[in-house]
């Protein structure tokens, strides 16, 4: 299978667009202007792709797939895209201090991107434009798949531990309640429920006289009636 050098530029454009989508999904962890920078870089690569095509048609660049000028322009653009992926991974790890997220990002995005780019570049350079399945290319793809699988497995394991430990942390110990606690709590809740929200509370002095006070009040009244009679 033959490849043109502009294939690496297309690969870089895809990487920039994918990184723009990832930064939009990780907007809480990354600055918002980053996704627009990635989109601008993808548009710049697209423009360079049309310029290279025009130079080939006009005779400035040769139509030979092994043309070094076309090759290095495309490879430098791809290298800039891969460097941005690595830099974003380092930002999550050392600036945001999100080691779990950075580890997952490196295993699922950074390592496959670097390994895939290295696979196509080594295959293109070794065969002069023909991409063949060799032992080196298979080794690169195998290492990328192994690292990605280990990273995803570690992330799922940490997520399972966090999920299993979070209910135990939120559920506190229950202490036995006193015998009268239930009735008092019920009474308080009934009083609160009976008072509508937003209504000013009115307190009435409903103080009932005791039995002794009633006897002291009745005694002077009886004595006064006897004197009148």
ZIZIKA-V416056 format. One record per residue. N is the residue number from 1. RES is the residue in three letters. D_FIRST is the distance of its C-alpha to the first C-alpha in Angstrom with 1 decimal. Layout:
n->[N	N]
res->[RES	RES]
d_first->[D_FIRST	D_FIRST]
This chain:
n->[1	2	3	4	5	6	7	8	9	10	11	12	13	14	15	16	17	18	19	20	21	22	23	24	25	26	27	28	29	30	31	32	33	34	35	36	37	38	39	40	41	42	43	44	45	46	47	48	49	50	51	52	53	54	55	56	57	58	59	60	61	62	63	64	65	66	67	68	69	70	71	72	73	74	75	76	77	78	79	80	81	82	83	84	85	86	87	88	89	90	91	92	93	94	95	96	97	98	99	100	101	102	103	104	105	106	107	108	109	110	111	112	113	114	115	116	117	118	119	120	121	122	123	124	125	126	127	128	129	130	131	132	133	134	135	136	137	138	139	140	141	142	143	144	145	146	147	148	149	150	151	152	153	154	155	156	157	158	159	160	161	162	163	164	165	166	167	168	169	170	171	172	173	174	175	176	177	178	179	180	181	182	183	184	185	186	187	188	189	190	191	192	193	194	195	196	197	198	199	200	201	202	203	204	205	206	207	208	209	210	211	212	213	214	215	216	217	218	219	220	221	222	223	224	225	226	227	228	229]
res->[UNK	UNK	UNK	UNK	UNK	UNK	UNK	UNK	UNK	UNK	UNK	UNK	UNK	UNK	UNK	UNK	UNK	UNK	UNK	UNK	UNK	UNK	UNK	UNK	UNK	UNK	UNK	UNK	UNK	UNK	UNK	UNK	UNK	UNK	UNK	UNK	UNK	UNK	UNK	UNK	UNK	UNK	UNK	UNK	UNK	UNK	UNK	UNK	UNK	UNK	UNK	UNK	UNK	UNK	UNK	UNK	UNK	UNK	UNK	UNK	UNK	UNK	UNK	UNK	UNK	UNK	UNK	UNK	UNK	UNK	UNK	UNK	UNK	UNK	UNK	UNK	UNK	UNK	UNK	UNK	UNK	UNK	UNK	UNK	UNK	UNK	UNK	UNK	UNK	UNK	UNK	UNK	UNK	UNK	UNK	UNK	UNK	UNK	UNK	UNK	UNK	UNK	UNK	UNK	UNK	UNK	UNK	UNK	UNK	UNK	UNK	UNK	UNK	UNK	UNK	UNK	UNK	UNK	UNK	UNK	UNK	UNK	UNK	UNK	UNK	UNK	UNK	UNK	UNK	UNK	UNK	UNK	UNK	UNK	UNK	UNK	UNK	UNK	UNK	UNK	UNK	UNK	UNK	UNK	UNK	UNK	UNK	UNK	UNK	UNK	UNK	UNK	UNK	UNK	UNK	UNK	UNK	UNK	UNK	UNK	UNK	UNK	UNK	UNK	UNK	UNK	UNK	UNK	UNK	UNK	UNK	UNK	UNK	UNK	UNK	UNK	UNK	UNK	UNK	UNK	UNK	UNK	UNK	UNK	UNK	UNK	UNK	UNK	UNK	UNK	UNK	UNK	UNK	UNK	UNK	UNK	UNK	UNK	UNK	UNK	UNK	UNK	UNK	UNK	UNK	UNK	UNK	UNK	UNK	UNK	UNK	UNK	UNK	UNK	UNK	UNK	UNK	UNK	UNK	UNK	UNK	UNK	UNK	UNK	UNK	UNK	UNK	UNK	UNK]
d_first->[0.0	3.8	6.7	10.3	13.1	14.7	12.4	14.8	17.7	16.7	16.5	19.9	21.4	20.6	22.2	25.2	25.7	25.5	28.0	30.2	30.4	31.2	33.9	35.4	35.6	37.1	39.6	42.5	40.9	39.2	40.7	40.1	39.0	35.9	34.0	34.9	33.7	30.2	30.2	31.3	28.5	25.9	27.6	27.7	23.9	23.6	26.0	24.3	21.0	23.1	24.8	21.7	20.6	24.1	24.1	21.1	22.9	26.1	24.9	25.7	22.1	20.0	16.9	15.2	12.4	14.3	17.5	19.5	21.4	18.7	17.0	20.4	21.5	18.6	18.9	22.6	22.5	20.3	22.8	25.6	24.4	24.0	27.4	29.0	27.8	29.4	32.4	33.0	32.9	35.4	37.6	37.9	38.8	41.2	42.6	42.8	43.4	41.4	40.2	39.3	37.3	35.6	34.7	33.2	31.4	29.9	28.7	27.3	26.0	26.2	24.7	21.6	21.0	21.4	19.4	16.4	16.6	17.1	14.1	11.6	13.8	14.2	10.6	10.1	13.5	13.2	10.3	11.2	8.3	5.5	5.5	7.0	10.0	13.0	16.7	16.9	14.2	15.9	19.2	18.5	17.6	20.6	23.0	22.1	22.7	25.9	27.3	26.7	28.4	31.3	31.8	32.0	34.3	36.6	36.8	37.7	40.2	41.9	42.0	43.6	46.2	47.0	47.4	49.7	51.8	52.3	54.8	56.9	57.2	58.2	60.7	63.8	66.8	69.3	73.0	75.8	77.6	81.4	83.5	84.5	81.1	79.8	82.9	83.0	79.3	79.8	82.8	80.9	78.0	80.4	82.2	79.0	77.8	81.2	81.0	78.7	76.4	77.8	81.4	83.8	85.5	89.2	91.4	94.8	97.5	98.1	100.3	102.6	105.9	106.7	109.7	111.7	111.4	112.5	115.7	116.5	116.2	118.3	121.2	122.3	122.2	124.5	126.9	127.1	128.1	130.9	132.5	132.5	134.2]
